[in-house]
């Protein structure tokens, strides 16, 4: 008898919960193994070479947990993949970038902003693929925003100042692609400054067509703080993490994670 199918979700931190939430919104009950690597430095601050080495370590982790397919819910890590779907260490890693490109191409208006990490924007992974006649795409890094979401800071004057600085760099835009899965948690803060701005979240497009059958379980692992992960998932995405497994940064040694 074959084992039940599982799917993995990888993110530097809690942002991939937006993809998990979108998956459950489709009615899918497939079992999910989620890895938050927030004990590491932000993926947007890594080089592409560093991220590829980390993906090889991450692959070993997922294999040990019975997962052979992983949704890379991190645009920075996705930019390190050689293809939209790449096999590393026996694990299929699916990039979120094609979903982001698809929703950006369907955007309303003539001027579309794209915000992501330093690495996502610097790699030009979106800039190279977004070309629509009659439409202008503008790009800027919004690196500090993911850290705000990780800390559960979603409103107030400090958040407004950071979000405002990002929007100011983009200038006048009709739509905004959130090329980091953390950013949907900041939709209210963005709309407070730019009411009516069309915000484009690729999470729904990423999970379209995925397997649907399972027990509906979520196994959540983090190399960072379990308590902060739980708080950020609740405040940013309305998802309660019932059990959080804390890991060390060396995933090769994570056979017996502690449970928070």
C-alpha positions in Angstrom: 0.0 0.0 0.0 1.5 3.4 -1.0 2.0 6.1 1.5 -0.3 9.1 1.4 0.9 11.9 -0.9 2.4 15.0 0.8 3.5 18.3 -0.5 6.2 20.6 0.9 6.2 24.3 1.2 9.5 26.2 1.6 10.0 29.8 2.7 12.6 31.8 4.5 10.0 32.5 7.1 6.2 32.7 7.6 5.3 34.2 4.2 4.6 30.7 2.7 1.6 30.5 5.0 -0.1 32.7 2.4 0.5 29.9 -0.1 -0.7 27.3 2.4 -3.8 29.4 3.1 -4.5 29.6 -0.7 -4.1 25.8 -1.0 -6.7 25.1 1.7 -9.0 27.7 0.1 -9.2 25.4 -3.0 -10.6 22.7 -0.8 -7.4 20.6 -1.0 -6.8 18.4 2.0 -3.4 17.2 0.9 -1.0 16.8 3.8 1.6 19.6 4.0 5.1 19.7 5.4 6.2 23.3 5.8 9.8 24.4 6.4 10.5 28.0 7.6 14.3 28.7 7.5 14.1 31.9 9.5 17.0 30.9 11.7 19.0 31.6 8.5 19.7 35.1 7.3 16.9 36.3 5.0 17.1 34.5 1.6 16.9 37.9 -0.1 20.3 38.7 1.4 22.0 35.5 0.1 23.8 35.0 -3.2 22.3 32.6 -5.8 25.2 30.2 -5.2 24.5 30.2 -1.4 20.8 29.5 -2.0 21.5 26.6 -4.3 23.7 25.0 -1.7 20.9 25.6 0.9 18.3 24.0 -1.5 20.4 20.8 -1.6 20.3 20.7 2.2 16.6 21.5 2.2 16.1 18.6 -0.2 17.6 16.1 2.2 15.3 17.4 4.9 12.2 16.9 2.8 13.2 13.5 1.6 13.6 12.5 5.3 10.0 13.6 5.8 8.6 11.7 2.9 8.2 14.7 0.6 9.2 14.6 -3.1 7.6 17.8 -4.3 8.0 21.2 -2.8 6.4 24.6 -3.5 9.1 27.2 -3.3 7.0 29.9 -1.7 9.9 32.3 -1.7 10.7 34.4 -4.7 14.4 34.7 -3.6 14.9 31.0 -3.5 12.9 30.6 -6.7 15.3 32.9 -8.4 18.1 30.4 -7.6 16.3 27.6 -9.5 17.6 26.9 -13.0 14.1 26.2 -14.3 10.5 26.8 -13.2 10.5 23.2 -11.9 13.9 21.7 -11.0 14.9 18.4 -9.4 17.5 18.7 -6.6 18.5 15.8 -4.5 15.5 13.7 -5.6 13.0 16.5 -4.8 11.0 18.5 -7.3 11.2 22.2 -6.5 8.4 24.3 -8.1 9.1 28.1 -8.4 6.6 30.7 -7.5 7.9 33.0 -10.3 5.6 31.6 -13.1 2.6 32.3 -11.0 3.8 35.9 -10.3 4.5 36.4 -14.0 1.0 35.1 -14.9 -0.9 37.4 -12.5 1.3 40.4 -13.5 0.5 39.9 -17.2 -3.2 40.0 -16.3 -3.0 43.2 -14.3 -5.2 46.2 -15.0 -3.8 49.5 -16.0 -0.7 50.6 -18.0 1.9 50.9 -15.2 2.6 47.9 -12.9 4.9 47.9 -9.9 6.9 44.8 -8.8 8.3 44.6 -5.3 10.4 41.9 -3.8 13.6 41.2 -2.0 17.0 42.6 -2.9 17.9 39.3 -4.6 14.5 38.8 -6.4 14.7 42.3 -7.9 18.5 42.2 -8.5 18.4 38.9 -10.3 15.9 40.4 -12.8 14.0 37.1 -12.7 10.7 39.1 -13.3 12.2 41.9 -15.4 13.4 39.3 -18.0 9.9 37.8 -18.3 7.5 40.7 -18.0 7.0 42.2 -21.4 3.4 43.2 -22.4 2.8 45.7 -25.3 1.4 49.0 -24.0 2.3 48.2 -20.3 5.2 49.5 -18.3 6.7 47.5 -15.4 8.7 49.2 -12.7 10.8 47.3 -10.1 12.1 48.1 -6.6 13.3 46.2 -3.6 11.2 46.1 -0.5 13.5 44.0 1.5 12.6 45.3 5.0 8.9 44.4 4.7 9.4 40.7 5.2 11.2 41.3 8.5 8.3 43.4 9.7 5.8 40.6 9.0 8.1 38.1 10.7 8.0 40.3 13.8 4.2 40.7 13.6 4.5 44.4 12.9 1.7 45.1 10.4 0.5 48.6 11.3 1.5 51.9 12.9 3.7 54.8 12.0 7.0 52.9 11.6 5.3 50.4 9.2 3.7 53.2 7.3 7.0 55.0 6.8 8.7 51.9 5.4 5.8 51.0 3.1 5.5 54.6 2.1 9.2 54.8 1.1 8.7 51.7 -1.1 5.6 53.1 -2.8 7.3 56.4 -3.4 10.2 54.7 -5.3 7.6 53.1 -7.6 5.9 56.4 -8.4 2.4 56.4 -10.0 1.3 52.8 -10.6 -2.1 51.1 -11.4 -1.2 47.7 -10.0 1.4 46.1 -7.7 2.8 42.6 -7.9 3.6 41.3 -4.4 6.7 39.3 -5.4 7.3 38.1 -1.8 4.8 35.9 0.0 5.2 37.9 3.2 3.7 41.0 1.6 0.0 40.0 1.5 0.1 40.4 5.3 0.7 44.1 4.7 -2.2 44.7 2.3 -4.1 46.9 4.8 -1.0 49.0 5.3 -0.5 49.4 1.5 -4.1 50.3 0.9 -4.1 52.9 3.7 -1.5 54.8 1.7 -2.7 53.9 -1.8 -6.5 53.2 -1.6 -7.8 51.3 -4.6 -4.4 50.1 -5.8 -4.8 46.7 -7.4 -2.6 44.3 -5.4 -1.5 41.1 -7.2 -0.9 38.0 -5.0 0.4 34.9 -7.0 -0.4 32.4 -4.2 -3.7 31.3 -5.8 -2.1 30.8 -9.2 0.7 28.7 -7.6 -1.7 26.2 -6.0 -4.1 25.8 -8.9 -4.3 22.2 -10.0 -2.5 20.7 -7.1 -3.5 17.3 -5.6 -6.6 17.6 -3.4 -6.8 14.4 -1.3 -5.3 13.8 2.1 -5.9 14.1 5.8 -5.5 17.9 5.9 -2.5 17.8 8.2 0.1 20.6 8.5 3.6 19.7 9.9 5.4 23.0 10.6 9.1 23.1 11.1 11.3 26.2 11.6 15.0 26.8 12.1 14.1 30.0 13.9 11.7 30.9 16.7 8.6 28.7 17.0 6.9 31.4 19.2 7.5 34.1 16.6 6.4 31.9 13.8 3.1 31.1 15.6 2.5 34.8 16.3 3.3 35.9 12.8 1.1 33.2 11.2 -1.8 34.3 13.3 -1.4 38.0 13.0 -0.4 38.1 9.4 -2.5 35.4 7.8 -5.1 34.2 10.4 -3.6 30.7 10.5 -3.2 29.0 13.9 -0.1 26.7 14.1 -1.1 24.0 16.6 2.3 22.4 16.7 5.6 23.9 15.8 8.8 21.9 15.5 12.0 23.9 16.2 15.1 22.8 14.3 18.8 23.7 14.4 20.2 25.6 11.4 22.1 22.4 10.4 19.3 20.4 8.8 21.4 17.3 8.6 21.2 17.1 12.4 17.5 17.6 12.6 16.2 14.1 13.0 14.6 14.7 16.4 13.2 18.3 16.4 12.0 19.8 19.6 8.3 20.7 19.8 7.0 24.0 21.0 
